[in-house]
Each structure stands twice: as structure tokens, then as C-alpha cells.
Amino acid sequence: MPTDDDITYTQEDAARFKREAERLALENELMREEIRLLRAIRFGASSERTQLSGQGILFNEVEALYSPSLEEPPVEKVISARRVRPRGKRELDLSGLEVRRIDYVLQADELTCPCCGGNLHEMSVDIRRELEYVPARYTIIEHATHIYACRACQKDAEHTPILKAPSPRPLFSGSLASASLLTQVICDKYLYHLPLYRQEAAFAHEGITLSRQTLANWVLKASEEWLFGIYAKMKERLLTESCLHADETTLEVLREPGRTAQQKSYMWLYRTSGDTAHPLVLYEYRPSRSAEHPRAFLEGFKGYLHTDGYAGYHRLPDTIRVVGCWAHARRKFDEALKATPADRHPGSLAQYGLALINAMFDLERKFKDMGPKERYRARMVESLPVAEELYRWADSADALPKSLVGRAIHYLKEQREYLMRVFEDGRLELSNNRAERSIKPFVIGRKNWLFSNTPRGADASAVVFSIIETAKENRLSVFEYLKYLLERLPEATSSEIDSLMPWSKSLPMYVKVPSN
């Protein structure tokens, strides 16, 4: 039987073994990289913030900053001091609340000095403050509409006039739902993410029988009959803006015609940019992630649209100029750096790419308080050279395509056309974080109620979420504003809708959040 010593290998065999060994070594390194990233995600800090600043792009920082003529700074004594909380901050935070004062005084026969028997006088008042909670209280309101008729006509005339005293129109005919009760149900579900089955249990604890089906019917009918008019007006206003943001997230809808419960549907988000007088946040439910959905929603819109790197947005009409998100590009370099062993961070491709993008974000913070024209000029002078240097480096960087840093560089180059558009207008933003922050409340809520039962329910959720998030952006009390809408919409004419919008100057002061 031949042994290993009897087997001969050709040069071709040796080359093949070498290539296989290199392939296995590469696969092993890529898997190790993935494991390091997963460990960083699982056990490391969730923040993408790094210690790198714009100066971090200089690997020869020591040589560049070395100055033999520079004197050593004097030795200073460091004194640790406890941070003092600003006085009056709590009073400022509570300034909008009602104050009920209880005075504790001595009676007349107690105002005698225990030492000499003289009269006591008030020297000062010691005030202690508490924040009191008053639990919700349910009452029945009977709307008794009195009806009147003419007795003389009842006797002698063929027709008897009947007059009714004016009374408010109900939200739903024959329903117990009041504006205040329905507002609380909506806020509990969409603002505080409390599913209807838990609300049903909470009502039961108070001795009130309201099934989750009844609550769901109220929310659906309120959305379709009353709140959709506000949503439609908000969309009409949104499409007149020149800078928007868009994002999307998954949603599971159980009973959707032609689809299984496991198939993912999507909640799309569109919102105004920071350069607007009236912030708007709109959600739209759609059964897929197809590019036809943003195309249909944004019909008539002309301007800039901030998005992530999803290719569906790149198929929008030419009247919409898509602006890429530098935060997404930064995230990929951040992940690549987390997957790199710590001793190999200095001088690594991931660190260099991340440092250049960090420098752009550092500059953007510097430009924050500038107007659009001034910001545009500042970017052209300071930020644009950094971005151009980043792309010069990316074009020549030697990285394995399947490695994390290779993927980061590929994303950077693939999205170049859209990422560089931020330099076209000072109103544009470096990232799409504004949209991601606005879609987050829906994502948090989804973790609690998990899915929508029907497309109709998903549409209702989109309308309600839109009004809630827009109210928050316009510094309105969500509860008071929703209650105000549900009280007035049943009586409002189409010409009065404008006066109910979140930015309307005719809104009462009590629906607005006091500014501290």
C-alpha cells in the first residue's frame, strides 16, 4: 500500500493547494471579522460615536504638529468639583402646571411664646412642593336635546312646526364614544404603544365593559370619517415643499388579499426637512417595497428627496433629485472598524474612511446655525475638499471586496452620485437621520402590537401616526390637539379644515405645549 512518501506532486498540484489554502485563509478571516462585528453589536456600545475627529485623518499627526520651539505648558493643579445643578430648572419645567396651595398656620390661641408669653408674629414660610397624580375618572354625560312644538298649530293647523335645541353632533351615532375617551384610546395605543387588549383589561378593572373590537371600530371610524381629511390636507401641503425625507420599515398584515400572513408589508414615511416653517410627518401603508409606491405618493412633487441607499428611490422621476445619506456610509465604516482587532485600528482603511466622514459631520455641526446660503458657501470651502479626498482615497484603496471595509468602500462608490448632491443646496442635510427619527415611534409601537389585522387597520394607523407625529413636531399637546379635532370635525365644513391644521394660528392656546 503506498505511503505519503510514495506520492509525488506536480507544480500544478502545489499551485492548486496554495490557492485552496489562501481561499480557506481568506474565508477564515472574513468569518472572524463577522464574529468580531457580532460581538461588538451584542456586547459593545450601541452608539456609533467614536473618538475620532477631523484631526484623526492625519496618521502623521505627530510629525505634522511637532514644534521644537513650543514651550511646555505650566503644570496646573486639577481640582475636582461636583457639577452644580442650575437653580430654578425644576420650577421652569413645572411652570405650565396648575398649583394648588395648602397653608398650615397656627390658630390665634397658639400664637403665644412658650418662653415669655409674648405674641408670636409670622417670620417666614417654608414651602415644600410635590407633584400630585389624579387618576382618570369616568363619568356619563347625557346630552338631553329639548324638542319644542306649537300648541296652537297642533290644534288648528295641518302642519305643526317642531324645533330642536342646538346640540353637538356625536362622533358616531348610537355610540358611547366621546372625544375625550376616544382620544385617550388613540394616545394609549399610538403614543404610548399600549395594545387594545391591554386597554380592554384596564377598562375592566374600572368596571367598564369595552371590548377590544369596539375600541378598534372606534379608531377605524375616527380615522376614516374625521381624521383622514386632516391627513389629506397635510399631504397636499407636504407636496408643495422643496426638500423632503423618506424612509420605510416592515409591517406584518395578517389578512391581506392575495398574500400570506408571513409576507412583509411596508409602512412608508415622508416628512419635511429642517428648512421649513411647518413640519409635517406622513406615513403611508403599502403592501410591498416597490418603487411604484413612492412614485405614486410623491406625484406632483418637485425638489430634493433625502433617502437611504435603497435603489427603488433612484427610479423616481427626474423632477425628484435623490440625496444620499452620509450616515449610512459612515455606519458601514464604523462596523468595519468594530470588526477590526483593536491593535490593527491605527492606520487601517476602516479608520481612515471613518475619520474623513467624521470630519464632514464635525464641520456640519459647525454650520448648524448658518442660513442656507451661508451654509452652502461654507460647505464648498471646507466640506467639499474632504469629500473629494475621501473619493480619491476610495478609488485607490486596496480592500478585499467581501470584507466589511471592502463593502463600505463599494457602498461609498456606488452611492457617489447621490451622496455628493448634498453640496448642491445649503438647505440639504448630510444624513437622512431626520426620517429615521420620525419612523422610530412606529417601530417601537410595532414591537408591542406586532402586526395589523387588516389593510384597513394599517391605513388607519398611518393616518393616526401622521397626525400624532406632526402634532409633536409643531409643539402641540397630542392629547389636547386630537381631542380638539374630534370635538370640532363632526361640525366642521370643508372650508374650516384649514383652521384645524397643526400650524394654524387660530388653534387655542391650551393645545400648544408651553415653551420653557
C-alpha positions in Angstrom: 0.0 0.0 0.0 1.5 3.4 -1.0 2.5 5.8 1.8 2.6 9.6 1.8 6.3 9.4 0.9 5.5 7.5 -2.3 3.0 10.2 -3.6 4.5 12.8 -5.8 3.0 16.3 -6.5 3.4 18.3 -9.6 3.9 22.1 -9.6 0.3 22.4 -10.8 -0.8 20.4 -7.7 1.3 22.6 -5.5 -0.2 25.8 -7.0 -3.7 24.4 -6.6 -3.1 23.5 -3.0 -1.7 27.0 -2.4 -4.7 28.7 -3.9 -7.0 26.5 -1.8 -5.1 27.3 1.3 -5.3 31.1 0.5 -9.0 30.7 -0.1 -9.6 29.0 3.2 -7.5 31.5 5.0 -9.5 34.3 3.4 -12.8 32.7 4.3 -11.5 32.2 7.9 -10.5 35.8 8.2 -13.9 37.0 6.8 -15.7 34.8 9.3 -13.5 36.1 12.1 -14.4 39.6 11.0 -18.1 38.8 11.1 -17.7 37.3 14.6 -15.9 40.4 15.9 -18.7 42.6 14.5 -21.4 40.4 16.0 -19.6 40.5 19.4 -19.3 44.3 19.1 -23.0 44.6 18.3 -24.0 42.2 21.1 -21.7 43.4 23.9 -20.3 46.8 22.8 -21.8 50.2 22.9 -24.8 50.7 20.6 -23.7 54.3 19.7 -21.8 54.9 16.5 -19.9 57.8 18.1 -16.2 57.5 18.0 -13.3 59.4 19.5 -12.0 60.2 16.0 -12.3 63.9 15.0 -11.4 65.7 11.8 -7.8 65.6 13.0 -7.9 61.8 13.0 -7.4 61.8 9.3 -3.7 62.6 9.7 -1.8 59.5 10.5 1.4 61.6 10.6 -0.2 63.8 13.2 2.9 63.7 15.5 5.2 64.9 12.7 2.7 67.5 11.5 2.1 69.1 14.9 5.7 68.8 16.2 7.2 72.2 17.0 10.6 72.3 18.9 10.2 76.0 19.8 6.9 75.4 21.6 7.3 75.8 25.3 5.9 73.2 27.7 2.6 74.3 29.4 2.8 75.1 33.1 1.8 72.3 35.4 -1.7 73.0 36.7 -3.4 71.7 39.8 -6.6 69.9 38.9 -9.4 70.4 41.4 -12.4 68.1 41.1 -15.7 69.8 41.6 -19.2 68.4 41.8 -21.4 69.7 39.0 -23.9 72.1 40.4 -27.4 71.8 39.0 -28.8 75.1 37.7 -31.1 76.6 40.2 -34.7 77.1 39.1 -34.6 74.4 36.5 -37.3 72.3 38.1 -39.5 75.3 38.6 -39.1 76.1 34.9 -40.1 72.6 33.9 -43.2 72.6 36.0 -44.3 76.2 35.2 -47.2 75.1 33.0 -48.9 73.0 35.7 -51.7 74.2 37.9 -50.6 74.9 41.5 -52.9 74.1 44.5 -51.5 75.6 47.7 -52.3 74.3 51.2 -51.4 76.6 54.0 -50.6 75.3 57.5 -51.0 78.0 60.2 -51.2 78.2 63.9 -54.6 79.3 65.4 -54.9 82.5 67.4 -54.7 80.8 70.8 -51.5 79.1 69.7 -49.6 82.3 68.9 -48.1 82.7 72.3 -44.3 82.4 73.0 -43.6 79.3 75.1 -40.7 81.2 76.8 -42.0 84.6 77.8 -45.7 84.5 76.9 -45.4 87.3 74.3 -47.2 87.3 70.9 -45.7 85.4 68.0 -45.5 87.0 64.5 -45.1 85.3 61.2 -41.3 85.2 60.3 -41.3 83.2 57.0 -43.0 80.4 55.1 -41.4 77.1 54.4 -42.7 75.7 51.1 -42.4 72.1 50.1 -43.5 71.1 46.6 -45.0 67.7 45.5 -46.2 66.6 42.1 -49.6 65.0 42.6 -51.3 62.4 40.3 -55.0 62.4 39.9 -56.2 59.1 38.5 -58.6 59.1 35.5 -62.2 59.4 36.3 -65.1 58.1 34.1 -68.5 59.9 34.0 -71.5 59.6 31.9 -72.6 62.7 30.1 -76.3 62.8 29.0 -76.9 65.1 26.0 -80.5 66.0 26.5 -81.8 67.8 23.4 -85.1 69.5 24.1 -87.7 69.5 21.4 -90.4 72.1 21.0 -93.7 72.3 19.2 -96.5 74.9 18.9 -99.7 74.0 20.8 -101.9 76.4 18.6 -100.6 74.7 15.4 -101.2 71.3 17.0 -104.9 72.3 17.4 -105.7 74.2 14.3 -103.0 73.8 11.6 -102.4 71.0 9.2 -98.7 71.2 9.8 -97.0 71.6 13.3 -93.5 73.1 13.3 -91.1 71.2 15.6 -87.9 72.8 16.7 -84.9 71.2 18.4 -82.4 73.0 20.6 -78.9 73.0 19.0 -76.7 70.3 20.3 -73.2 68.9 19.3 -73.2 66.2 16.7 -72.0 62.8 18.1 -68.8 61.2 16.9 -70.7 58.1 15.9 -74.5 57.7 16.1 -75.6 55.4 18.9 -72.1 55.1 20.4 -70.7 55.7 23.9 -67.5 57.2 22.3 -66.8 60.8 23.4 -64.0 62.9 22.0 -62.0 62.7 25.3 -62.5 58.9 25.6 -61.5 58.2 22.0 -58.5 60.5 22.3 -57.3 58.6 25.3 -57.7 55.3 23.5 -55.8 56.6 20.5 -53.0 58.1 22.6 -52.6 54.9 24.7 -52.3 52.8 21.5 -50.2 55.0 19.2 -48.4 57.4 21.6 -47.7 55.0 24.5 -47.9 51.8 22.5 -50.5 50.1 24.7 -52.3 47.4 22.6 -56.1 47.4 22.6 -56.4 44.1 24.5 -54.5 45.7 27.4 -56.7 48.7 27.3 -59.7 46.4 27.4 -58.3 44.9 30.6 -57.7 48.3 32.1 -61.3 49.3 31.5 -62.5 46.1 33.0 -60.5 46.9 36.2 -62.6 50.1 36.4 -65.8 48.1 36.0 -66.4 49.2 32.4 -67.0 46.7 29.7 -65.5 47.9 26.4 -64.2 45.1 24.1 -61.1 45.5 22.0 -63.3 45.0 18.9 -65.4 48.1 20.0 -62.2 50.1 20.6 -60.8 49.0 17.2 -64.1 50.0 15.5 -63.9 53.5 17.1 -60.3 54.0 16.0 -61.0 52.9 12.4 -64.1 55.0 12.1 -62.5 58.1 13.5 -59.6 57.7 11.1 -61.8 57.2 8.1 -64.6 59.6 8.9 -62.9 62.5 10.6 -59.1 62.4 10.7 -58.4 61.5 7.1 -59.5 65.0 6.0 -56.7 66.4 8.1 -54.2 63.8 6.7 -55.2 64.7 3.1 -54.6 68.4 3.7 -51.2 67.6 5.3 -50.2 65.6 2.2 -51.3 68.4 -0.1 -49.1 70.8 1.9 -46.2 68.3 2.0 -46.0 68.1 -1.8 -45.5 71.8 -2.1 -42.2 71.7 -0.1 -38.9 71.6 -2.0 -36.9 69.4 0.4 -38.3 66.1 1.8 -37.0 63.0 3.6 -38.3 59.4 3.0 -37.8 56.0 4.7 -39.7 52.8 5.1 -40.0 49.9 7.5 -41.6 46.5 7.5 -45.1 45.7 8.8 -47.0 42.4 9.1 -50.6 42.5 8.0 -52.5 39.2 8.7 -55.5 39.4 6.4 -54.3 40.9 3.2 -56.0 39.7 0.0 -53.7 37.5 -2.2 -50.9 37.4 0.4 -49.9 35.2 3.3 -49.6 36.5 6.8 -45.9 35.9 6.7 -45.2 38.2 3.8 -43.9 41.6 4.8 -45.8 44.8 4.0 -44.3 48.2 4.5 -45.0 51.5 6.2 -43.5 54.3 4.2 -42.6 57.7 5.8 -42.3 61.1 4.2 -41.5 64.2 6.1 -40.3 67.8 5.7 -36.7 68.8 6.1 -35.3 71.1 8.7 -35.7 74.1 6.4 -39.5 74.6 6.7 -41.8 76.7 8.7 -44.4 74.0 9.2 -43.0 70.5 10.0 -45.0 67.6 8.5 -44.6 63.8 9.1 -46.8 61.5 7.0 -47.0 57.7 7.0 -48.5 55.6 4.2 -49.2 51.8 4.3 -48.4 49.8 1.2 -48.2 46.0 0.7 -44.7 46.0 -0.8 -41.4 47.9 -1.1 -42.0 48.5 -4.8 -40.7 51.8 -6.3 -44.2 52.5 -7.6 -45.4 53.4 -4.1 -43.1 56.5 -3.5 -43.7 57.4 -7.2 -47.5 57.5 -6.7 -47.3 59.2 -3.3 -44.9 61.9 -4.5 -46.8 62.6 -7.7 -46.6 66.4 -8.4 -43.6 66.9 -6.0 -40.6 68.7 -7.5 -37.4 69.0 -5.4 -34.9 67.1 -3.3 -35.6 63.9 -1.5 -33.3 62.6 1.2 -33.2 58.8 1.3 -31.1 55.8 2.2 -29.4 53.7 -0.4 -32.5 51.7 -1.5 -32.4 51.5 -5.3 -36.2 51.9 -5.5 -35.9 55.7 -4.8 -33.4 56.0 -7.7 -36.2 55.1 -10.2 -38.3 58.2 -9.3 -39.0 60.9 -12.0 -36.2 63.3 -13.0 -38.2 66.1 -11.2 -37.1 64.5 -7.9 -33.4 64.7 -7.1 -32.5 62.0 -4.6 -29.9 62.9 -2.0 -28.0 60.1 -0.3 -27.3 59.6 3.4 -23.8 60.0 4.6 -24.8 58.5 8.0 -25.4 55.2 6.2 -22.0 55.4 4.6 -20.4 56.2 8.0 -22.2 53.3 9.6 -20.6 50.8 7.3 -17.1 52.1 8.1 -18.0 52.1 11.8 -19.0 48.4 11.5 -15.8 47.6 9.6 -13.7 49.3 12.4 -15.5 47.4 15.1 -14.7 44.2 13.3 -11.0 45.1 13.1 -8.8 43.9 16.0 -8.0 46.8 18.3 -4.3 46.5 17.7 -4.8 47.0 14.0 -7.0 50.1 14.3 -4.2 52.7 13.7 -3.5 53.0 10.0 -6.4 50.8 9.0 -8.6 51.5 6.0 -11.7 51.5 8.1 -10.3 54.1 10.5 -9.2 56.4 7.7 -12.5 56.3 5.9 -14.4 56.8 9.1 -12.2 59.7 10.1 -12.8 61.5 6.9 -16.6 61.1 7.2 -16.4 62.1 10.8 -14.6 65.3 9.7 -17.6 66.2 7.5 -20.0 65.7 10.3 -17.8 67.8 12.6 -18.0 70.6 10.1 -21.7 70.2 9.7 -22.2 70.8 13.5 -20.1 74.0 13.0 -22.5 75.1 10.2 -25.7 74.3 12.1 -26.8 77.8 12.9 -26.0 79.2 9.5 -28.6 80.1 6.9 -28.9 78.0 3.7 -26.8 80.4 1.5 -24.0 80.8 4.1 -24.0 77.0 4.8 -23.7 76.3 1.0 -20.6 78.6 0.8 -19.0 77.1 3.9 -19.5 73.6 2.6 -17.9 74.4 -0.7 -14.9 75.8 1.0 -14.5 73.3 3.9 -16.5 70.1 3.4 -16.3 69.5 -0.3 -12.5 69.1 -0.3 -12.9 66.5 2.5 -15.4 64.6 0.4 -13.3 64.8 -2.7 -10.3 63.5 -0.8 -12.4 60.6 0.5 -13.3 59.6 -3.0 -9.7 59.9 -4.3 -8.7 57.6 -1.5 -11.6 55.2 -2.1 -10.8 54.9 -5.8 -7.3 53.7 -4.9 -7.9 51.8 -1.7 -6.9 48.1 -1.9 -9.5 46.1 0.1 -11.0 42.7 -0.3 -14.4 43.2 -1.9 -16.2 40.8 0.5 -14.6 42.2 3.6 -16.6 44.7 5.7 -14.3 47.6 4.7 -14.5 46.5 1.1 -18.3 46.6 1.3 -18.1 50.0 2.9 -15.9 51.4 0.1 -18.2 49.7 -2.5 -21.3 51.4 -1.0 -19.4 54.8 -1.0 -18.6 54.5 -4.7 -21.9 53.1 -5.7 -23.8 55.9 -4.0 -21.4 58.7 -5.1 -23.9 60.5 -7.4 -26.5 60.7 -4.6 -24.1 61.4 -1.7 -22.4 64.3 -3.4 -25.7 66.1 -4.1 -25.7 67.5 -0.6 -23.3 70.1 -1.9 -25.9 71.4 -4.4 -28.0 73.4 -1.9 -27.5 74.7 1.6 -30.9 73.5 2.7 -30.0 69.9 2.3 -28.8 67.7 5.2 -25.8 65.4 5.4 -27.9 62.5 6.6 -31.4 61.0 6.5 -31.5 60.8 10.3 -34.5 63.1 10.4 -36.6 60.5 8.7 -35.1 57.6 10.8 -36.0 59.5 14.0 -39.6 60.0 12.8 -40.1 56.4 11.8 -38.8 55.2 15.2 -42.1 55.7 17.1 -43.8 53.3 14.7 -41.0 50.8 15.0 -41.3 51.0 18.9 -45.1 50.6 18.7 -44.7 47.6 16.3 -42.8 45.7 19.0 -45.8 45.9 21.2 -48.7 45.2 18.9 -46.6 43.2 16.4 -48.9 43.3 13.4 -52.1 44.9 11.9 -55.1 42.6 11.3 -56.2 44.1 8.0 -55.0 46.6 5.4 -57.8 48.9 6.7 -56.3 48.8 10.1 -52.8 49.6 8.7 -54.3 52.6 6.8 -55.9 53.9 10.0 -52.6 53.5 11.8 -50.9 55.5 9.1 -53.4 58.4 9.4 -53.3 58.5 13.2 -49.5 58.2 13.4 -49.2 61.0 10.9 -51.3 63.4 12.9 -49.6 62.5 16.2 -46.1 62.9 14.9 -46.9 66.1 13.1 -48.5 67.5 16.3 -45.3 66.7 18.2 -43.2 68.4 15.6 -45.3 71.5 15.8 -45.1 71.5 19.6 -48.7 70.7 20.3 -50.1 68.6 23.1 -51.0 65.4 21.3 -54.0 64.7 23.6 -55.4 68.2 23.6 -55.0 68.6 19.8 -56.6 65.2 19.0 -59.4 66.0 21.4 -59.9 69.4 19.8 -60.1 67.8 16.4 -62.6 65.1 17.4 -64.8 67.7 19.1 -64.8 70.1 16.0 -64.5 67.9 12.9 -68.1 66.4 13.1 -69.4 70.0 12.8 -66.7 71.5 10.6 -67.2 72.4 6.9 -64.6 71.8 4.3 -63.7 75.5 4.3 -63.0 75.3 8.1 -60.4 72.5 7.8 -57.5 74.9 7.3 -58.2 76.4 10.7 -57.7 73.0 12.3 -54.3 72.2 10.9 -51.4 71.8 13.3 -49.8 75.1 12.2 -53.0 77.1 12.3 -52.7 80.4 14.2 -56.4 80.0 15.3 -55.7 77.0 17.4 -56.5 77.7 21.1 -53.5 78.2 23.4 -54.4 75.1 25.5 -53.5 72.7 22.7 -49.9 74.1 22.5 -47.0 73.0 24.6 -45.7 75.9 26.7 -42.2 76.9 25.7 -39.8 76.9 28.7 
